[in-house]
Amino acid sequence: MAIQTVAYDLKGIHDPAGYEEVMKALTTIGGVQAVHLEPENHRVSFSFVDTQTSVFALQRALAN
């Protein structure tokens, strides 16, 4: 088990409701340990346990 940290650009999101959806999508996935939104930089970083979820599952959550 290892904790991974990933950061993604969120250039297409420009309002608080969009960032709220990102937070909701990531925090409902098992294994996500922490989510840090940076609206001023249009970025999100998050940490997750790699035995409980994967980067691919997190990417799908962000794409929806």
C-alpha positions in Angstrom: 0.0 0.0 0.0 1.3 3.4 -1.0 -0.2 6.9 -0.9 0.1 8.6 -4.3 -0.4 12.3 -4.9 -1.6 13.6 -8.2 -2.3 17.2 -9.5 -4.6 18.1 -12.5 -5.3 21.3 -14.3 -8.9 22.4 -14.3 -8.7 25.1 -17.0 -12.3 24.5 -18.1 -13.9 25.3 -14.7 -14.5 29.0 -13.9 -17.2 29.0 -11.2 -17.6 27.8 -7.6 -20.3 25.3 -8.6 -17.8 23.6 -10.9 -15.1 23.3 -8.2 -17.8 21.9 -5.8 -18.6 19.2 -8.4 -14.9 18.3 -8.6 -14.6 18.1 -4.8 -17.8 15.9 -4.6 -16.6 13.6 -7.4 -13.2 13.0 -5.8 -14.3 12.7 -2.1 -16.9 10.0 -2.9 -14.2 7.6 -4.2 -13.0 5.1 -1.7 -9.3 5.5 -1.0 -9.0 9.2 -1.6 -7.3 10.7 1.5 -7.1 14.4 0.8 -8.3 16.9 -1.9 -6.8 20.4 -2.2 -8.5 22.8 -4.7 -6.6 25.8 -6.0 -9.2 27.8 -7.9 -6.9 30.7 -8.4 -4.5 28.4 -10.3 -7.2 26.2 -11.9 -5.7 23.1 -10.2 -6.7 20.2 -7.9 -4.3 17.9 -6.1 -5.3 14.9 -4.2 -3.8 11.9 -2.4 -5.1 8.4 -2.6 -4.2 4.9 -1.5 -3.2 3.0 -4.6 -4.5 -0.3 -3.4 -8.1 1.1 -3.0 -8.4 3.1 -6.2 -6.4 4.1 -9.3 -5.4 7.1 -11.3 -7.7 5.9 -14.1 -10.7 5.7 -11.8 -10.0 9.3 -10.6 -9.6 10.5 -14.1 -13.0 9.0 -15.0 -14.5 10.8 -12.0 -13.1 14.1 -13.2 -14.2 13.6 -16.7 -17.9 13.1 -15.8 
